[in-house]
Amino acid sequence: MDDFILPVIILVIGIAAAVFFLSPKKSDMTLVISPNPPIVGLVDFIITTKDNATVSYTINMTNMNMGQQQGQAVSQGNGVYKGSGRFSMRGPWRIAVTAKLPDGQTITQNFDYNVK
């Protein structure tokens, strides 16, 4: 029985390490929205992440199909990117941001808002 436990522990650690290192990263990113709290209409936002990334975003309502807005955030330098979109009605919305880094790494993050 003891001969069985060590290989199982090593296997579990190996799987955990693979999931951690091979999954898209969901950190190292912030989003600040204006106006805050968000209201129906045009919103601007600043995304902060790694420098020299290609940053794209998708905006959609999470409880109703209101169409999907997509855009490319514009670099402001030093890992700061600017984007904008429109919340067309009150309710729950999501801004999904993807940053593709020069080394091939991808960072993803969802930012949820309740528009009033």
BELLIN-V943944 format. One record per pair of residues at least 6 apart in sequence whose C-alpha atoms are under 6 Angstrom apart, sorted by sequence separation. I is the first residue (numbers start at 1). J is the second residue. D is the distance in whole Angstrom. If there is no record, write none. Layout:
BEGIN
I,J,D + I,J,D
END
This chain:
BEGIN
75,81,4 + 100,106,5 + 74,81,5 + 99,106,6 + 60,68,5 + 73,81,5 + 74,82,5 + 99,107,5 + 34,43,6 + 59,68,6 + 73,82,5 + 98,107,6 + 34,44,5 + 59,69,5 + 73,83,5 + 98,108,5 + 33,44,6 + 34,45,6 + 58,69,6 + 97,108,6 + 33,45,4 + 58,70,4 + 97,109,5 + 32,45,5 + 57,70,6 + 96,109,6 + 32,46,5 + 57,71,5 + 96,110,4 + 31,46,6 + 56,71,6 + 95,110,6 + 31,47,4 + 56,72,4 + 95,111,5 + 30,47,6 + 55,72,6 + 56,73,6 + 94,111,6 + 30,48,5 + 55,73,5 + 94,112,4 + 29,48,6 + 93,112,6 + 29,49,5 + 93,113,5 + 28,49,6 + 92,113,6 + 92,114,4 + 91,114,5 + 91,115,5 + 90,115,5 + 90,116,5 + 51,78,6 + 51,79,4 + 50,79,5 + 49,79,5 + 62,92,6 + 48,79,6 + 61,92,6 + 62,93,5 + 48,80,5 + 61,93,4 + 47,80,6 + 60,93,6 + 47,81,5 + 60,94,6 + 46,81,6 + 59,94,6 + 46,82,5 + 59,95,5 + 45,82,6 + 58,95,6 + 45,83,5 + 58,96,5 + 44,83,6 + 45,84,6 + 57,96,5 + 44,84,4 + 57,97,4 + 43,84,6 + 56,97,6 + 43,85,5 + 56,98,5 + 42,85,6 + 43,86,6 + 55,98,6 + 42,86,4 + 55,99,4 + 41,86,5 + 54,99,6 + 41,87,5 + 53,99,6 + 54,100,5 + 40,87,5 + 41,88,6 + 53,100,5 + 40,88,6 + 53,101,5 + 40,89,5 + 39,115,5 + 38,115,5 + 39,116,5 + 26,107,6 + 24,106,6 + 25,107,5 + 26,108,5 + 24,107,6 + 26,109,5
END
